[in-house]
Amino acid sequence: MPVSVSEFDGVDFQCNECLKRFDLDAQTIADRFNKDNADFAKAFIKNKFINFILSNKTLTDAAHFILREKKLPLAAVKPQKVFFDYGGANIAKAMHIGHLRSAIIGEALKRLFEDFGHTTVSDVYLGDWGLQMGLVIAYLLENKLDIDGITLNDLNEIYPAASKLKDESERFYNLASDITARLQKLEQPYYGIWERLRKISLTDIRKNYELLNCTFDYYNGESSYQKYTAEVLEKLRPYTNLSDGALIIEVGLNVPMILQKRNGGNLYATSDVAAIYARAGEFTPDRFIYITDSRQAFHFKQLFSCAKIGKLVGKDTELTHIPYGSINDKDGRPFKTREGGTIKFSDVITGDKIQLAAVKFADFINNVRKDYIFDLDKATMNEGKTGVYLLYTLVRIKSILSKAGKFDIDLDANLIDDDTRKIFTSIIKLAESYTIALNTLTLNNIADGIYDLAAAFSSFYANRKILKEEDGGRRNFYLSICLAVKTALEFGLKTLAITFVDKM
């Protein structure tokens, strides 16, 4: 029976979906539930919903599961193999705060799928083969710069300058476009210059992703799939035609997908088509999940339609694009590398675990698909829905358990009161938030669930002296709750790839 977390005090869960599915009145459904599930929960009608209050046994059973298995009691699902494409940093461009979302959302969703028992494969899919490479190489050659002496800091200045020059000079744009086409044919000296630029950038990109606690099975880029382009274009030949010399495919979206330019140069779309073809052949995943900026939504509609039309993936393969909103500055404007002057990764991702937790949680608490304003000062507050508050709560629990020493696990259902009941239900609701996250491919429900559990613990902690409790049974009960909350919080934060700290 589909249920949701209740918004009403004194009620754990509520349901109205079943009223739409069965030709029965709410009271009849509640009565039948109570007859068969009395040990699990009590159902009753309130505010036109079927409401449920979980039994004390149900609450303590969930906590016992967490202590025994060291994980949340998640719903059983049919295992799949899922290919994740996220990250997408660009060679020869400085990574900035606007690049955060793909990496941290993708990493958390991948971990979420793994928590449910799915097998995952992940690729960072670097942008290393498009016009930006031609622009940078053209700028280097035009200005007769020492290519062997180029540093990452130099590249951080060169790309914005080259991008600006492209808009001002048609001659420079045409030169960059020609170099891009020659690079894609592996012509020298362009290919050699590209190899140098890629090596310089990749070192920094890896370091930044490691600081974010993001892991990838493959550090492939657009260039990695160029060897498949001829094969995949041949496979698509029956469905393609020429338009003004460009190779296109009609994908049923009113606008055709361009696969090759008139000069024979490959596009971003060419690389994506080759990549999905290669990945399907090598890994045969049940599902592909791409995580990119929402501005690429139409591109992925075209890509997925092309993949199905050309039979590049299996008939039953699920293709999913998760379009995330922009991280905006305090004026509501998206951060953009080509304009320069943005907040760099190094300004925010310093390696400090507390600040990183703050930055990540500030993202997760928002809906994946919506824009949000990045405010570092607000994100690093030690109260409210912040990563700092969560780490502090976890540190407090660790301190209690460390001072307590050995104790017996005892979750006596008869000792449950309002404060402890709130903790138990928060743990179960956190587990339920995972199912919601899996079904909706969003993460804010998990973030809210982690915060609600931390807040419930804070109330519990404020209302009793845990370590000074003289009743042995009750003290064991309190410490067992502490351990269960610690385990649940750590599980949740690990899903979000947020690293714990031992002291603050």
NUKOL-986955 format. One record per residue (C-alpha): residue number from 1; x, y, z. Coordinates in Angstrom, 3 decimals, always signed. Example, Ala and Ser with C-alpha at 12.3 -4.5 7.8 and 13.67 -1.06 7.14 Angstrom:
residues 2
[1,[+12.300,-4.500,+7.800]] [2,[+13.670,-1.060,+7.140]] 
This chain:
residues 504
[1,[+0.000,+0.000,+0.000]] [2,[+1.615,+3.333,-1.051]] [3,[+2.167,+5.545,+1.958]] [4,[+3.793,+8.887,+2.663]] [5,[+5.250,+10.544,+5.704]] [6,[+2.480,+12.217,+7.668]] [7,[+2.276,+15.972,+8.155]] [8,[+0.104,+15.614,+11.265]] [9,[+1.243,+15.264,+14.859]] [10,[+0.595,+11.892,+16.427]] [11,[+0.550,+10.133,+13.039]] [12,[+3.526,+8.314,+11.515]] [13,[+2.359,+7.672,+7.961]] [14,[-0.704,+8.376,+5.856]] [15,[-2.227,+7.051,+2.655]] [16,[-4.850,+8.194,+0.200]] [17,[-3.646,+6.406,-2.941]] [18,[-5.468,+3.208,-2.034]] [19,[-8.785,+5.071,-2.024]] [20,[-8.309,+5.662,-5.744]] [21,[-7.425,+2.044,-6.467]] [22,[-10.084,+0.134,-4.561]] [23,[-13.849,+0.472,-4.608]] [24,[-13.994,+0.589,-0.828]] [25,[-14.485,+3.349,+1.716]] [26,[-11.548,+4.447,+3.865]] [27,[-12.883,+2.980,+7.087]] [28,[-13.324,-0.451,+5.509]] [29,[-9.725,-0.409,+4.312]] [30,[-8.502,+0.696,+7.747]] [31,[-10.510,-2.046,+9.452]] [32,[-9.111,-4.721,+7.150]] [33,[-5.570,-3.452,+7.723]] [34,[-6.007,-3.568,+11.520]] [35,[-7.367,-7.086,+11.366]] [36,[-4.314,-8.418,+9.505]] [37,[-1.532,-6.122,+10.765]] [38,[-2.270,-5.337,+14.395]] [39,[+1.312,-6.091,+15.472]] [40,[+2.734,-3.785,+12.830]] [41,[+0.678,-0.611,+13.042]] [42,[-2.749,+0.804,+13.839]] [43,[-4.771,+2.412,+11.028]] [44,[-7.469,+5.030,+11.544]] [45,[-9.185,+7.804,+9.612]] [46,[-8.162,+11.411,+10.182]] [47,[-8.413,+14.464,+7.925]] [48,[-9.849,+12.254,+5.168]] [49,[-6.661,+10.162,+5.047]] [50,[-5.946,+6.656,+6.252]] [51,[-3.382,+7.271,+8.982]] [52,[-0.992,+4.846,+10.636]] [53,[+0.720,+4.707,+14.010]] [54,[+3.536,+2.177,+14.073]] [55,[+3.673,-0.246,+16.973]] [56,[+6.522,-0.009,+19.466]] [57,[+7.686,-3.424,+18.294]] [58,[+7.904,-2.205,+14.717]] [59,[+9.974,+0.750,+15.874]] [60,[+12.460,-1.305,+17.882]] [61,[+12.664,-3.992,+15.169]] [62,[+13.891,-1.328,+12.728]] [63,[+16.515,-0.124,+15.220]] [64,[+17.653,-3.696,+15.900]] [65,[+18.048,-4.201,+12.133]] [66,[+20.277,-1.123,+11.884]] [67,[+22.468,-2.225,+14.782]] [68,[+22.753,-5.747,+13.402]] [69,[+23.228,-4.995,+9.689]] [70,[+24.915,-1.566,+9.949]] [71,[+22.541,-0.148,+7.346]] [72,[+19.004,+1.140,+6.956]] [73,[+16.126,-1.295,+6.368]] [74,[+15.608,-0.504,+2.685]] [75,[+12.905,-1.948,+0.445]] [76,[+13.835,-4.914,-1.747]] [77,[+14.206,-4.173,-5.470]] [78,[+15.173,-6.182,-8.538]] [79,[+18.939,-5.702,-9.087]] [80,[+20.037,-3.955,-12.267]] [81,[+23.263,-2.854,-13.890]] [82,[+23.222,+0.936,-14.209]] [83,[+25.695,+3.057,-16.154]] [84,[+26.238,+6.550,-14.710]] [85,[+27.614,+9.422,-16.769]] [86,[+28.374,+12.429,-14.569]] [87,[+31.138,+14.870,-13.752]] [88,[+31.836,+16.203,-17.218]] [89,[+34.713,+18.546,-16.443]] [90,[+36.344,+20.133,-19.482]] [91,[+39.989,+19.921,-20.467]] [92,[+41.757,+23.302,-20.615]] [93,[+39.042,+24.976,-18.538]] [94,[+39.246,+25.837,-14.869]] [95,[+36.720,+23.948,-12.748]] [96,[+34.502,+26.341,-10.804]] [97,[+31.573,+26.243,-8.396]] [98,[+29.140,+25.736,-11.282]] [99,[+30.704,+22.319,-11.959]] [100,[+29.797,+21.027,-8.514]] [101,[+26.298,+19.730,-9.137]] [102,[+26.953,+17.067,-11.751]] [103,[+29.736,+15.550,-9.661]] [104,[+28.092,+15.482,-6.243]] [105,[+24.574,+14.637,-7.481]] [106,[+25.916,+11.871,-9.694]] [107,[+28.069,+10.404,-6.922]] [108,[+25.184,+10.399,-4.434]] [109,[+22.732,+8.837,-6.890]] [110,[+25.267,+6.173,-7.796]] [111,[+25.731,+5.350,-4.103]] [112,[+21.957,+5.346,-3.627]] [113,[+21.585,+2.687,-6.336]] [114,[+24.392,+0.673,-4.770]] [115,[+22.645,+0.863,-1.383]] [116,[+19.687,-0.928,-2.977]] [117,[+21.937,-3.641,-4.397]] [118,[+22.284,-2.419,-7.972]] [119,[+25.574,-2.801,-9.844]] [120,[+26.941,+0.480,-11.134]] [121,[+29.499,+1.585,-13.704]] [122,[+30.563,+5.238,-13.766]] [123,[+32.399,+7.443,-16.246]] [124,[+33.409,+11.068,-15.696]] [125,[+33.136,+11.730,-19.482]] [126,[+35.552,+14.611,-19.866]] [127,[+34.939,+17.333,-22.413]] [128,[+38.197,+16.985,-24.318]] [129,[+37.372,+16.912,-28.019]] [130,[+35.161,+19.860,-28.947]] [131,[+35.554,+23.424,-30.148]] [132,[+37.041,+24.567,-26.840]] [133,[+40.139,+22.552,-27.694]] [134,[+40.380,+24.218,-31.089]] [135,[+39.962,+27.629,-29.470]] [136,[+42.764,+27.069,-26.971]] [137,[+45.145,+25.584,-29.540]] [138,[+44.397,+28.418,-31.977]] [139,[+45.102,+30.985,-29.263]] [140,[+48.388,+29.294,-28.349]] [141,[+49.573,+29.234,-31.969]] [142,[+48.352,+32.734,-32.810]] [143,[+50.211,+34.197,-29.844]] [144,[+53.284,+31.978,-30.361]] [145,[+53.169,+30.814,-26.756]] [146,[+55.609,+28.201,-25.429]] [147,[+53.424,+25.108,-25.421]] [148,[+55.900,+23.022,-23.422]] [149,[+55.886,+25.671,-20.703]] [150,[+52.124,+26.063,-20.452]] [151,[+50.732,+25.595,-16.940]] [152,[+47.246,+25.053,-15.568]] [153,[+47.114,+28.666,-14.404]] [154,[+47.914,+29.741,-17.955]] [155,[+45.046,+27.646,-19.307]] [156,[+42.688,+29.196,-16.779]] [157,[+43.415,+32.564,-18.409]] [158,[+43.674,+31.379,-22.015]] [159,[+40.256,+29.774,-22.449]] [160,[+38.173,+32.831,-21.419]] [161,[+40.387,+35.001,-23.640]] [162,[+40.021,+32.618,-26.596]] [163,[+36.271,+32.366,-26.103]] [164,[+35.965,+36.152,-26.093]] [165,[+38.100,+36.449,-29.223]] [166,[+35.898,+33.896,-30.998]] [167,[+32.907,+36.214,-30.576]] [168,[+34.869,+39.243,-31.769]] [169,[+36.749,+37.780,-34.735]] [170,[+35.186,+35.631,-37.449]] [171,[+38.691,+34.853,-38.728]] [172,[+39.726,+33.454,-35.346]] [173,[+36.524,+31.450,-35.040]] [174,[+37.078,+29.897,-38.478]] [175,[+40.692,+29.119,-37.577]] [176,[+39.622,+27.415,-34.333]] [177,[+36.936,+25.434,-36.177]] [178,[+39.461,+24.284,-38.781]] [179,[+41.939,+23.257,-36.065]] [180,[+39.167,+21.331,-34.275]] [181,[+38.416,+19.365,-37.443]] [182,[+42.138,+18.676,-38.017]] [183,[+42.571,+17.598,-34.394]] [184,[+39.724,+15.127,-34.783]] [185,[+41.626,+13.632,-37.733]] [186,[+44.665,+13.281,-35.416]] [187,[+46.737,+15.706,-37.488]] [188,[+49.965,+17.119,-36.099]] [189,[+50.962,+19.389,-34.492]] [190,[+47.429,+19.790,-33.169]] [191,[+47.120,+16.295,-31.724]] [192,[+50.440,+16.609,-29.901]] [193,[+49.420,+19.942,-28.411]] [194,[+46.092,+18.415,-27.346]] [195,[+47.869,+15.550,-25.565]] [196,[+49.943,+18.073,-23.617]] [197,[+46.853,+20.101,-22.619]] [198,[+44.922,+17.000,-21.591]] [199,[+47.726,+15.739,-19.371]] [200,[+48.038,+19.087,-17.583]] [201,[+44.288,+19.379,-16.996]] [202,[+43.632,+15.773,-16.009]] [203,[+45.952,+15.941,-13.023]] [204,[+44.007,+18.851,-11.566]] [205,[+40.615,+17.381,-12.460]] [206,[+41.401,+14.121,-10.661]] [207,[+42.568,+16.035,-7.594]] [208,[+39.353,+18.080,-7.487]] [209,[+37.111,+15.023,-7.785]] [210,[+39.076,+13.234,-5.074]] [211,[+38.575,+16.242,-2.790]] [212,[+34.849,+15.972,-3.493]] [213,[+34.959,+12.278,-2.527]] [214,[+33.713,+11.429,-6.029]] [215,[+34.835,+8.147,-7.531]] [216,[+34.743,+7.007,-11.149]] [217,[+35.384,+3.626,-12.708]] [218,[+36.582,+5.355,-15.868]] [219,[+38.176,+8.710,-16.672]] [220,[+37.193,+8.577,-20.312]] [221,[+36.386,+11.615,-22.397]] [222,[+34.803,+12.416,-25.720]] [223,[+38.138,+11.522,-27.315]] [224,[+37.945,+7.984,-25.916]] [225,[+35.004,+7.158,-28.150]] [226,[+36.205,+8.659,-31.435]] [227,[+37.387,+5.251,-32.638]] [228,[+33.736,+4.164,-32.635]] [229,[+32.373,+7.070,-34.689]] [230,[+32.873,+5.517,-38.150]] [231,[+31.297,+2.252,-37.016]] [232,[+28.295,+3.870,-35.354]] [233,[+27.703,+6.286,-38.262]] [234,[+27.720,+3.327,-40.622]] [235,[+25.202,+1.577,-38.401]] [236,[+23.007,+4.694,-38.500]] [237,[+23.398,+5.179,-42.269]] [238,[+19.923,+3.783,-43.172]] [239,[+18.342,+6.456,-40.973]] [240,[+20.483,+9.473,-41.985]] [241,[+20.595,+11.958,-44.838]] [242,[+22.494,+15.089,-45.849]] [243,[+21.279,+18.627,-45.250]] [244,[+23.481,+21.398,-46.693]] [245,[+26.356,+18.948,-46.545]] [246,[+25.837,+18.062,-42.878]] [247,[+24.887,+14.532,-41.809]] [248,[+21.575,+14.502,-39.918]] [249,[+19.104,+12.017,-38.488]] [250,[+15.411,+12.663,-37.957]] [251,[+14.563,+11.708,-34.379]] [252,[+10.884,+12.658,-34.260]] [253,[+11.355,+15.883,-32.308]] [254,[+10.759,+18.387,-35.161]] [255,[+14.449,+19.305,-35.067]] [256,[+16.882,+16.788,-36.629]] [257,[+20.002,+15.723,-34.785]] [258,[+23.213,+16.804,-36.551]] [259,[+25.790,+14.022,-36.478]] [260,[+28.584,+15.605,-38.537]] [261,[+29.376,+19.080,-39.811]] [262,[+29.821,+19.942,-43.487]] [263,[+33.598,+19.877,-43.119]] [264,[+33.452,+16.333,-41.732]] [265,[+34.125,+17.494,-38.200]] [266,[+32.486,+15.677,-35.319]] [267,[+30.185,+17.365,-32.854]] [268,[+29.348,+16.849,-29.197]] [269,[+26.414,+14.800,-30.469]] [270,[+28.737,+12.584,-32.524]] [271,[+30.770,+11.764,-29.430]] [272,[+27.669,+11.064,-27.345]] [273,[+26.224,+8.719,-29.950]] [274,[+29.536,+6.865,-30.214]] [275,[+29.804,+6.703,-26.406]] [276,[+26.356,+5.231,-25.806]] [277,[+26.970,+2.672,-28.559]] [278,[+30.352,+1.647,-27.113]] [279,[+29.069,+1.504,-23.547]] [280,[+26.057,-0.580,-24.467]] [281,[+28.302,-3.037,-26.287]] [282,[+30.881,-3.336,-23.521]] [283,[+28.726,-3.241,-20.394]] [284,[+25.167,-4.135,-21.552]] [285,[+23.570,-2.075,-18.745]] [286,[+19.869,-2.278,-18.005]] [287,[+19.808,+1.478,-17.613]] [288,[+21.798,+4.578,-18.494]] [289,[+21.636,+7.645,-16.245]] [290,[+23.147,+10.911,-17.438]] [291,[+23.437,+13.859,-15.034]] [292,[+23.961,+17.255,-16.699]] [293,[+22.813,+20.865,-16.702]] [294,[+19.115,+21.272,-17.546]] [295,[+20.092,+23.280,-20.608]] [296,[+21.113,+20.008,-22.263]] [297,[+17.682,+18.431,-21.831]] [298,[+16.722,+18.634,-25.514]] [299,[+20.077,+17.217,-26.595]] [300,[+19.446,+14.111,-24.510]] [301,[+15.961,+13.696,-25.920]] [302,[+17.587,+13.638,-29.341]] [303,[+20.357,+11.293,-28.217]] [304,[+17.994,+8.772,-26.641]] [305,[+15.670,+8.823,-29.635]] [306,[+18.644,+8.313,-31.968]] [307,[+19.909,+5.415,-29.839]] [308,[+16.538,+3.659,-29.993]] [309,[+15.958,+4.326,-33.704]] [310,[+19.427,+3.052,-34.618]] [311,[+19.240,+0.104,-32.206]] [312,[+22.423,+1.294,-30.514]] [313,[+21.061,+0.020,-27.179]] [314,[+18.821,-2.864,-26.270]] [315,[+15.086,-2.578,-26.846]] [316,[+14.382,-2.678,-23.101]] [317,[+17.331,-0.512,-22.043]] [318,[+16.114,+2.448,-19.990]] [319,[+17.598,+5.823,-20.870]] [320,[+17.355,+8.578,-18.253]] [321,[+18.577,+12.151,-18.185]] [322,[+18.576,+14.024,-14.883]] [323,[+18.607,+17.751,-15.678]] [324,[+19.869,+19.704,-12.686]] [325,[+19.334,+23.402,-12.100]] [326,[+22.090,+25.977,-11.993]] [327,[+24.094,+27.110,-8.993]] [328,[+23.578,+30.855,-9.068]] [329,[+25.422,+33.713,-7.462]] [330,[+23.739,+36.021,-4.955]] [331,[+22.289,+38.044,-7.851]] [332,[+20.616,+34.919,-9.231]] [333,[+22.975,+34.530,-12.214]] [334,[+24.548,+31.175,-13.197]] [335,[+28.314,+30.864,-12.874]] [336,[+30.001,+30.582,-16.286]] [337,[+33.648,+29.803,-17.027]] [338,[+33.845,+31.603,-20.344]] [339,[+33.045,+34.932,-18.699]] [340,[+35.867,+34.600,-16.170]] [341,[+35.761,+35.908,-12.626]] [342,[+33.810,+32.973,-11.226]] [343,[+34.317,+31.247,-7.878]] [344,[+36.969,+28.600,-8.489]] [345,[+36.940,+25.122,-7.012]] [346,[+40.001,+26.015,-4.989]] [347,[+38.087,+28.887,-3.357]] [348,[+35.464,+26.531,-1.934]] [349,[+36.784,+22.983,-2.041]] [350,[+39.797,+23.453,+0.193]] [351,[+40.080,+19.949,+1.543]] [352,[+38.429,+21.003,+4.800]] [353,[+35.905,+18.231,+5.539]] [354,[+33.545,+20.477,+7.471]] [355,[+33.341,+23.121,+4.765]] [356,[+32.953,+20.452,+2.101]] [357,[+30.100,+18.848,+4.048]] [358,[+28.465,+22.267,+4.245]] [359,[+28.792,+22.895,+0.512]] [360,[+27.444,+19.464,-0.409]] [361,[+24.523,+19.455,+1.992]] [362,[+23.509,+22.942,+0.844]] [363,[+23.073,+21.414,-2.599]] [364,[+21.316,+18.224,-1.506]] [365,[+18.703,+20.017,+0.594]] [366,[+17.470,+21.623,-2.642]] [367,[+15.582,+19.819,-5.383]] [368,[+17.993,+18.491,-7.994]] [369,[+16.021,+19.977,-10.857]] [370,[+15.771,+23.505,-9.490]] [371,[+18.215,+26.412,-9.521]] [372,[+19.509,+27.592,-6.177]] [373,[+21.599,+30.463,-4.868]] [374,[+24.973,+29.515,-3.449]] [375,[+25.679,+31.273,-0.143]] [376,[+28.788,+29.930,+1.588]] [377,[+28.130,+31.870,+4.802]] [378,[+24.654,+30.383,+5.135]] [379,[+25.853,+26.894,+4.200]] [380,[+28.491,+26.871,+6.947]] [381,[+26.173,+27.875,+9.806]] [382,[+26.254,+25.428,+12.718]] [383,[+22.482,+25.320,+13.159]] [384,[+19.512,+24.637,+10.910]] [385,[+19.570,+22.407,+7.848]] [386,[+23.311,+22.488,+7.278]] [387,[+26.069,+19.942,+6.872]] [388,[+27.896,+21.518,+9.819]] [389,[+24.933,+20.822,+12.120]] [390,[+24.842,+17.185,+11.011]] [391,[+28.560,+16.665,+11.603]] [392,[+28.293,+18.326,+14.994]] [393,[+25.405,+16.031,+15.978]] [394,[+27.417,+12.990,+14.912]] [395,[+30.482,+14.173,+16.827]] [396,[+28.309,+14.651,+19.937]] [397,[+26.992,+11.083,+19.688]] [398,[+30.491,+9.695,+19.211]] [399,[+31.627,+11.561,+22.313]] [400,[+28.762,+10.124,+24.382]] [401,[+29.502,+6.578,+23.255]] [402,[+33.223,+7.008,+23.842]] [403,[+32.660,+8.216,+27.408]] [404,[+30.070,+5.500,+28.094]] [405,[+32.427,+2.622,+27.457]] [406,[+30.907,-0.869,+27.265]] [407,[+27.133,-1.290,+27.552]] [408,[+24.505,-3.876,+26.670]] [409,[+22.292,-3.313,+23.634]] [410,[+18.787,-2.973,+25.047]] [411,[+15.900,-1.525,+23.033]] [412,[+13.080,-2.177,+25.492]] [413,[+9.848,-1.196,+23.708]] [414,[+8.252,-0.484,+27.098]] [415,[+10.638,+2.447,+27.631]] [416,[+9.594,+4.337,+24.506]] [417,[+8.340,+7.866,+25.228]] [418,[+7.588,+10.837,+22.976]] [419,[+11.237,+11.803,+22.454]] [420,[+12.495,+8.320,+21.745]] [421,[+9.481,+7.515,+19.582]] [422,[+10.358,+10.524,+17.443]] [423,[+13.839,+9.084,+16.937]] [424,[+12.584,+5.639,+15.993]] [425,[+10.045,+6.993,+13.516]] [426,[+12.668,+9.351,+12.067]] [427,[+14.911,+6.355,+11.364]] [428,[+12.090,+4.543,+9.557]] [429,[+11.153,+7.694,+7.641]] [430,[+14.778,+8.098,+6.600]] [431,[+14.670,+4.586,+5.154]] [432,[+11.424,+5.493,+3.378]] [433,[+13.084,+8.593,+1.930]] [434,[+15.527,+6.292,+0.133]] [435,[+12.656,+4.647,-1.732]] [436,[+11.313,+8.066,-2.683]] [437,[+14.779,+9.130,-3.842]] [438,[+15.193,+5.983,-5.939]] [439,[+11.801,+6.463,-7.595]] [440,[+12.147,+10.196,-8.227]] [441,[+15.926,+10.421,-8.741]] [442,[+16.135,+13.318,-6.307]] [443,[+18.094,+13.618,-3.079]] [444,[+16.394,+16.306,-1.005]] [445,[+14.163,+13.732,+0.707]] [446,[+17.234,+11.921,+2.011]] [447,[+18.813,+15.207,+3.104]] [448,[+15.616,+16.170,+4.923]] [449,[+15.424,+12.719,+6.506]] [450,[+18.978,+12.931,+7.814]] [451,[+18.315,+16.382,+9.245]] [452,[+15.024,+15.290,+10.866]] [453,[+16.802,+12.386,+12.570]] [454,[+19.566,+14.683,+13.827]] [455,[+16.992,+17.174,+15.109]] [456,[+15.048,+14.385,+16.851]] [457,[+18.240,+13.261,+18.557]] [458,[+19.020,+16.814,+19.683]] [459,[+15.629,+17.046,+21.390]] [460,[+16.153,+13.651,+23.002]] [461,[+19.627,+14.681,+24.214]] [462,[+18.409,+17.999,+25.621]] [463,[+15.730,+16.341,+27.762]] [464,[+17.819,+13.791,+29.650]] [465,[+21.222,+13.149,+31.183]] [466,[+22.249,+10.060,+29.237]] [467,[+25.584,+9.311,+30.887]] [468,[+24.334,+10.197,+34.363]] [469,[+21.235,+7.974,+34.152]] [470,[+21.314,+5.791,+37.278]] [471,[+18.842,+3.148,+36.117]] [472,[+20.987,+0.557,+34.338]] [473,[+18.274,-0.664,+31.962]] [474,[+17.256,+2.834,+30.979]] [475,[+20.903,+3.881,+30.501]] [476,[+21.472,+0.923,+28.162]] [477,[+18.286,+1.905,+26.309]] [478,[+19.504,+5.481,+25.814]] [479,[+22.972,+4.398,+24.698]] [480,[+21.491,+1.829,+22.300]] [481,[+19.458,+4.643,+20.751]] [482,[+22.624,+6.729,+20.445]] [483,[+24.342,+3.889,+18.607]] [484,[+21.368,+3.334,+16.296]] [485,[+21.197,+7.040,+15.437]] [486,[+24.949,+7.165,+14.845]] [487,[+24.737,+4.181,+12.487]] [488,[+21.768,+5.639,+10.585]] [489,[+23.357,+9.099,+10.256]] [490,[+26.645,+7.641,+9.053]] [491,[+24.812,+5.488,+6.512]] [492,[+22.928,+8.518,+5.222]] [493,[+25.968,+10.769,+5.044]] [494,[+27.945,+8.047,+3.300]] [495,[+25.235,+7.841,+0.642]] [496,[+25.674,+11.579,+0.083]] [497,[+29.476,+11.092,-0.015]] [498,[+29.893,+13.383,+2.985]] [499,[+32.931,+12.455,+5.077]] [500,[+32.600,+12.305,+8.867]] [501,[+34.885,+14.004,+11.372]] [502,[+35.821,+12.893,+14.891]] [503,[+35.961,+16.322,+16.519]] [504,[+34.878,+19.879,+15.843]] 
